[in-house]
Amino acid sequence: MTEDLDFSQFIARIKRKTDIDLSQYKEAQMKRRLTTLRMKNGYSTFEQYYQALEQNKALMNEFLDRMTINVSEFWRNPTRWEVLKNRFLPDMLAANARVKIWSAACSTGEEPYTIAMILSELDALGRASLLATDLDNGVLEKAREGSYLERSLRDVPASCRSKYFKPSEGAFLVSDTLKKAIQFKQGNLLHDTFDKGFDLIVCRNVMIYFTEEAKHALYHKFAAALKPGGILFVGSTEQIFSPGQYGFETADTFFYRKV
């Protein structure tokens, strides 16, 4: 079997088994990541590796963890979060008795906890429905646990750091107030049908890993999930160059409003 066929059959088998379509990710990056993982575990082909995944739950969990992209920190790119705090969320709260927010591809939870902190600072945590989803159940467990190393907190404003975190055995625990405000749930962006009526969708630093076709489909799905006037907040490397084709207009740098 050729190397390309070995890999393509692996992708097809994973899709059948897990409903996760790795062909929607940029192939070179995904192939490099999975080849490293396969070789680390001592398998010379993807066929051998797949057979092992079928029989070994710990190996499958490691595969799922490494396949998803789990790089996150609180208040990543702080100036953009300040725009959300000072402009967009106050507008939403003025227009709605309750706001509906989704942190898509939330990884280990830093992003939805940042949103919850901002809502709390605006005295509006009780007026928000805050959903956080990720493909990887392993990172969702870490998010629910809410324990973080200090390096993840480097951009958290000092007032928020003292209010929402407490030191514990070399780490920092998120306050129960924030934990209770977030519903963490497993979800597949590329496959699932999305809920509707969101005021705000935050999806940052994950779309850069998808193919152009997958991104195109995802922007359409996000637009359909937002209310008219709702906001999509993306990462600093994910500018949408023709937002109009998805029914968006640029509201600010990395913020797009559904028309």
Buried (B, 14 or more C-beta within 10 A) or exposed (E): EEEEEBBBBBBEBBBEEBEBBBBBBBBEEBBEBBBEBBEEBEBEBBBBBBEBBEEEEEBBBBBBBBBBBBEBBBBBBBEBBEBBBEBBBEEBBEEEEEBBBBBBBBBBBBBBBBBBBBBBBBEBBEBBBBBBBBBBEBBBEBBBBBBBEEEBBEBBBEEBBEBBBEEEEEBBBBBEEBBEBBEBEEBEBBEEEBEEEBBBBBBBBBBBBBBEEBBEBBBEBBBEBBBEEBBBBBBBEBEBEEBEEBBBEBBBEBBBBBE
